Amino acid sequence: MAQTNVYSLNAVGYINATLEPGYTILSCPLIASPDNTIATLLNNTNAQYQSGLKKAEVFQFTGGGYSAEDTAGAANVPSGWQAGGTITINPGQAVFFYNPTSSNMFATFVGTVPTGSLTNTLSPGYNLVGSIVPATGDIVTNSIMNFTNAQRLDYVYTFDSDINPATSAQFGYSEQDVFSPAAGGWTTGDPTITNVYEGFFYHVNSATVPINWVENFSVSQ
């Protein structure tokens, strides 16, 4: 039992993620212990996940391309991850998660909520990202996410698992939104995040200049 003069400036919480059949862009806006690898976040050695995550795949996108992939419960690794589960989903990052079944998969993330002034640097070209903090709604007007420094012809792409990439002209992306100062902002409305574990593709139009997405959160908010 903590004494009455013991205080904490950290907020600890958990997130229940529903992973629908097909592809999901997944983020984790919590600092997990001991780390934010998929071996920790999606612990396939735990009986809770052994049947639920079997044959699921995770794809990491860094440096403008897919840099790593891993499979849960492959034939030669019935529990755990085939490539060791070293792919990270740190706050602000996102990955593609593939559910090969016809039923929802589920995951629970537990960790500390990031606090302070938090910078997510978006490099020129494509970035697979999410909010650093667990927030939802309009990423522009939300006082925490406060993404107000988009550049001309930047794009946001959100993925919808209900759209078949093979047959859709949108290749599975439900929102393709471009920033146009002449039009007064985002052409189809401000980008939004529906779930705190949702990620999206952000394309920085500049070939040389990154964007710093700065979020601010404190426990008192």
CORGI-V126241 format. One record per backbone hydrogen bond with DSSP energy under -1.0 kcal/mol. CO is the residue of the C=O (numbers start at 1). NH is the residue of the N-H. Records with the same first field share a line. If there is no record, write none. Layout:
# CORGI-V126241
CO: NH ; NH
This chain:
# CORGI-V126241
3: 6
11: 113
13: 111
15: 109
17: 107
19: 105
22: 99
24: 97
25: 199
26: 95
31: 112
36: 89
37: 41
38: 42
42: 44
43: 46
46: 49 ; 50
49: 53
53: 56
56: 72
57: 98
58: 70
59: 96
60: 67 ; 68
62: 65
65: 62
68: 60
70: 58
71: 82
72: 55
74: 77
80: 73
81: 84
85: 39
87: 38
90: 93
92: 130
95: 26
96: 59
97: 24
98: 57
99: 22
105: 19
107: 17
109: 15
111: 13
112: 31
116: 217
118: 215
120: 213
122: 211
125: 204
127: 202
128: 94
129: 200
133: 135
137: 193
138: 142
139: 147
142: 146
144: 216
146: 148
151: 154
154: 179
155: 203
156: 177
157: 201
158: 174 ; 175
160: 163
164: 167 ; 168
168: 171
170: 173
172: 160
175: 158
177: 156
178: 187
179: 153
180: 185
181: 184
185: 180
186: 189
191: 139
193: 137
195: 198
197: 27
200: 129
201: 157
202: 127
203: 155
204: 125
211: 122
213: 120
215: 118
217: 116
218: 221
